[in-house]
Amino acid sequence: MYFLYRINSGYDGFLPCHIPGRAYRQCISYNWRTYVQNLEPGDIALTYFTGQGCRKGIFAVAKILSIKIGVQESNVVGRLLSFSPDNRKPLIDVKENASLFSHLDSRCRGAEIIIPDYLDGMIYRLLCECGTIAAAYGPKSISKPGSTAIRAHSLRDVPPINYDHLSRNLRKKGVLAAYWIRPTQATWMAHAPEWLQRITQIFHKFKTGDLSRLEVLALALAKRVIMQVKTREKIGVLLSVPLNAQKQQNGEVDRVSALAKRVSTIVGVPYSRSLSLKGRVSRRLYKKHRLPNPQFQKRYRSNLRIRHTPYLVNCVESGQDILLIDDVYTDGVTTETIVDLLRREFGERVRVKIATLGMMAKARNMNEDFSAAWR
């Protein structure tokens, strides 16, 4: 995927001519804030300079090598594919590519911006046309997010999840899911279908805040809900897994809330923002450091807040189900923690169904016959 990292030279005097001094062994570090938890090795960072002393434009292109979750400074390292040390000569000039930059949000120094998938083709073309990149590294160095994304625009050939293909445990819990998503490490998959990579690319775009496909993704999830549940009779309210307060302060898009609101409209069930999360609780950080699930659950419970909104209270009192929406289901620890807290708050009589846009294609989430076909 492509990200734009914006630097305002007026903030601390950092100009493109200082890039060689900031780089070490052809690598440069970034102070990532908003999307650090969704960034993956291999993603492309376009470093955009603006402010006094330089011409507006992209002066450096780097492929991400490493990410340090939970660290604030120099938490992302990228290998420079190319850069321009001339303050007046960007690799990609703003004025010469106004149609691209007019679609990108303008923010202060250190802001990371996800580039929507409909701009991937333009970015890929510009990078391939950039003489220094093409000459020194060739298009193959930048083809991972670019060329594959051009082919990944269509969801027409991506089948939704067959409910019978979920594991017995997930079916027993009543978990609903729209699409299979390929895990970052899935060495056991020798015969996974080609469309799995396609939907995974689209999903990761959505997960990093690109809502350009919100309508079609919400429709896919809503169809799963309608097929499995008599929505108007059984479900009284939709809730969404909350974005933590730190991410909100950093300006990260609350994609799960946006997804839940759209699903709410399609299925005809009210949405309520009843859940909120204090601090910067991160499931990925706990996984990275291999901390036990109970430790994460304890922290999550202490930071989760439940508002007794009218829609939620009416749902509980009428004996209807709560539908909890999330964007991805890996092991269910986060959603099950929320379900447990809802039952503590309203009593064991509360019934909660879980619906997720993406189901991680892990063997434990599949029935044995289905997972065997992908081995």
Secondary structure, 3 states (H helix, E strand, C coil): CEEEEEEEHHHHCCCHHHHHHHCECCEEEECCCCCCCCCCCCCEEEEEEECCCCCCEEEEEEEEEEECCCCCCCCEEEEEEEECCCCCCCCEECHHHHHHHCCCCCCCCCEEEECCHHHHHHHHHHHHHCHHHHHHCCHHHHHHHHHHHHHCCCCCCCCCCCHHHECHHHHHHCCEEEEEECCCCCCCCCCCCHHHHHHHHHHHHHHCCCCCCHHHHHHHHHHHHHHHCCHHHHEEEEEECCCEHHHHHCCCCCHHHHHHHHHHHHHCCCECCCEEECCCCCHHHHHHCCCCHHHHHHHHHHHEEECCCHHHHHHHHHCCEEEEEEEEECCCHHHHHHHHHHHHHHCCCCCEEEEEEEEECCHHHECHHHHHHHC
